């Protein structure tokens, strides 16, 4: 697995990439749904990356610790 930034789709070479969010539920495990961020190609629909919401939450917590609070409160939106 490479940590290089994904700048284009390896399938069609398009640079038109978008992050979306989805959830998956494994009915056999009876656990909370997994929420995933998915980087996909808008040209050919290739899935380029999946990031679990726990990884995103850890990243945001580290950023907040290192750089201070950077998000607006919910009541200000």
HUSULNOR-V149919 format. One record per residue. N is the residue number from 0. RES is the residue in one small letter. SS is DSSP state (helix for helix, strand for strand, loop for the rest). OMEGA is omega as a letter, one per 40 degrees, with the letter a starting at -180 (* if undefined). BURIAL is 1 if it has 24 or more other ideal C-beta (glycine too) atoms within 12 Angstrom, else 0. Layout:
n={N/N}
res={RES/RES}
ss={SS/SS}
omega={OMEGA/OMEGA}
burial={BURIAL/BURIAL}
This chain:
n={0/1/2/3/4/5/6/7/8/9/10/11/12/13/14/15/16/17/18/19/20/21/22/23/24/25/26/27/28/29/30/31/32/33/34/35/36/37/38/39/40/41/42/43/44/45/46/47/48/49/50/51/52/53/54/55/56/57/58/59/60/61/62/63/64/65/66/67/68/69/70/71/72/73/74/75/76}
res={x/x/x/x/x/x/x/x/x/x/x/x/x/x/x/x/x/x/x/x/x/x/x/x/x/x/x/x/x/x/x/x/x/x/x/x/x/x/x/x/x/x/x/x/x/x/x/x/x/x/x/x/x/x/x/x/x/x/x/x/x/x/x/x/x/x/x/x/x/x/x/x/x/x/x/x/x}
ss={loop/loop/loop/loop/loop/loop/loop/loop/loop/loop/loop/loop/loop/loop/loop/loop/strand/strand/strand/strand/strand/strand/strand/strand/loop/loop/loop/loop/loop/loop/loop/loop/loop/strand/strand/strand/strand/strand/strand/strand/strand/loop/loop/loop/loop/loop/strand/strand/strand/strand/strand/strand/helix/helix/helix/helix/helix/helix/helix/helix/helix/helix/helix/helix/helix/helix/helix/loop/loop/loop/loop/loop/loop/helix/helix/helix/loop}
omega={a/i/i/i/i/a/i/i/i/a/a/i/i/i/i/a/a/i/i/a/i/i/i/i/i/a/a/a/a/i/i/i/i/i/a/i/a/i/a/i/i/a/a/i/i/i/a/a/i/i/i/a/i/i/i/i/i/i/a/i/i/i/a/i/a/a/a/a/a/i/i/i/a/a/i/a/*}
burial={0/0/0/0/0/1/0/0/0/0/0/0/0/0/0/0/1/0/0/0/0/0/0/0/0/0/0/0/0/0/0/0/0/0/0/0/1/1/1/1/1/0/0/0/0/0/0/1/1/0/1/0/0/0/0/0/0/0/0/0/0/0/0/0/0/0/0/0/0/0/0/0/0/0/0/0/0}
